[in-house]
Structures are given as structure tokens and as C-alpha cells.
């Protein structure tokens, strides 16, 4: 079991939690409606795909590098964040 703590003061932020697989429906969006709960209490998941900063322009990254991440259509600035990071 893992307990998430504050990086600054080491205070516990959660009760013990267990890692589970990222739900298949985690990235679904439905307009402006709230989605139901995605996971059971006491669990967390790690998204294997990079997201967030740093952002690099498509021209800078190149199609081969981005295709290796599963993105096949040009996007303005794909994420260059590391994979499997916790939120």
C-alpha cells in the first residue's frame, strides 16, 4: 500500500491506497455532464501516456517520435512529459 505525502513537509495526504490499472473509460468526455466515479475508493491509477508540460512543437519533435507515442495526426504541440507519471 502507498500513502501519498506532501513533497514539502512530508505530511500524509491520503490513507493507504493501492495501484490499479487505468480504467479503459478514463479519457472519455461527455459534453458538460459529470461522469460517474471511475475507480473504487482506496485506489489510484497511473496514466501511461505523457501529458502536460513541457510542450514541444510538432516540427521540433518530428513525426517518427510522435508516432512512437501513438499520435498519427499532426497536433500543434505534443506533450514531451515523461510516461507513467503520477498526477
C-alpha positions as CSV (number, residue, x, y, z in Angstrom):
1,X,0.0,0.0,0.0
2,X,1.1,3.5,-0.8
3,X,0.5,6.8,1.1
4,X,0.8,10.0,-0.9
5,X,2.7,12.7,1.0
6,X,3.5,16.4,0.6
7,X,6.9,16.9,-1.1
8,X,7.5,20.0,1.1
9,X,6.5,18.9,4.6
10,X,6.1,15.1,4.3
11,X,2.6,15.2,5.7
12,X,0.3,12.4,4.7
13,X,-2.2,13.4,2.1
14,X,-4.1,10.1,1.7
15,X,-4.9,6.9,3.6
16,X,-3.1,3.9,2.2
17,X,-4.1,3.3,-1.4
18,X,-3.4,0.5,-3.9
19,X,-2.5,1.0,-7.6
20,X,-4.9,-0.5,-10.2
21,X,-4.9,-0.4,-14.0
22,X,-6.1,2.8,-15.6
23,X,-9.8,2.3,-16.4
24,X,-10.5,2.0,-20.2
25,X,-13.0,4.8,-19.9
26,X,-10.7,7.2,-18.1
27,X,-10.3,9.6,-21.0
28,X,-13.9,9.7,-22.1
29,X,-15.8,13.0,-22.1
30,X,-19.4,13.6,-22.4
31,X,-20.3,17.3,-23.0
32,X,-20.7,19.2,-19.8
33,X,-22.1,16.3,-17.8
34,X,-20.3,14.9,-14.8
35,X,-19.1,11.3,-15.3
36,X,-19.7,8.6,-12.7
37,X,-17.0,7.6,-10.3
38,X,-14.2,5.9,-12.3
39,X,-12.5,3.9,-9.6
40,X,-13.1,2.3,-6.3
41,X,-12.2,4.2,-3.1
42,X,-8.7,3.5,-1.9
43,X,-7.2,3.0,-5.4
44,X,-5.3,5.1,-7.8
45,X,-4.0,4.6,-11.4
46,X,-1.1,6.0,-13.4
47,X,-1.8,7.1,-16.9
48,X,1.0,5.6,-19.1
49,X,0.7,8.3,-21.7
50,X,2.6,11.6,-21.4
51,X,0.6,14.7,-20.7
52,X,1.2,18.2,-19.6
53,X,4.3,20.3,-19.9
54,X,6.9,20.5,-21.4
55,X,5.2,21.1,-24.8
56,X,7.2,20.8,-28.0
57,X,6.1,21.9,-31.4
58,X,5.3,19.2,-34.0
59,X,8.0,20.5,-36.3
60,X,10.6,20.3,-33.5
61,X,9.6,16.8,-32.4
62,X,9.2,15.1,-35.8
63,X,6.6,12.6,-37.0
64,X,8.6,9.5,-36.1
65,X,9.0,10.4,-32.4
66,X,5.3,11.3,-32.1
67,X,4.1,8.2,-34.0
68,X,6.1,6.1,-31.5
69,X,3.7,7.5,-28.9
70,X,0.6,6.6,-30.9
71,X,-0.2,10.0,-32.4
72,X,-0.5,9.9,-36.1
73,X,-2.1,13.2,-37.0
74,X,-0.3,16.5,-36.6
75,X,-1.1,18.4,-33.4
76,X,0.3,21.8,-32.6
77,X,2.4,20.9,-29.6
78,X,2.5,17.3,-28.3
79,X,3.5,16.7,-24.7
80,X,7.1,15.9,-24.0
81,X,6.4,14.8,-20.4
82,X,7.7,11.5,-19.2
83,X,5.5,8.4,-19.3
84,X,3.9,6.6,-16.3
85,X,4.0,9.6,-14.1
86,X,1.5,10.0,-11.2
87,X,-0.8,13.1,-11.3
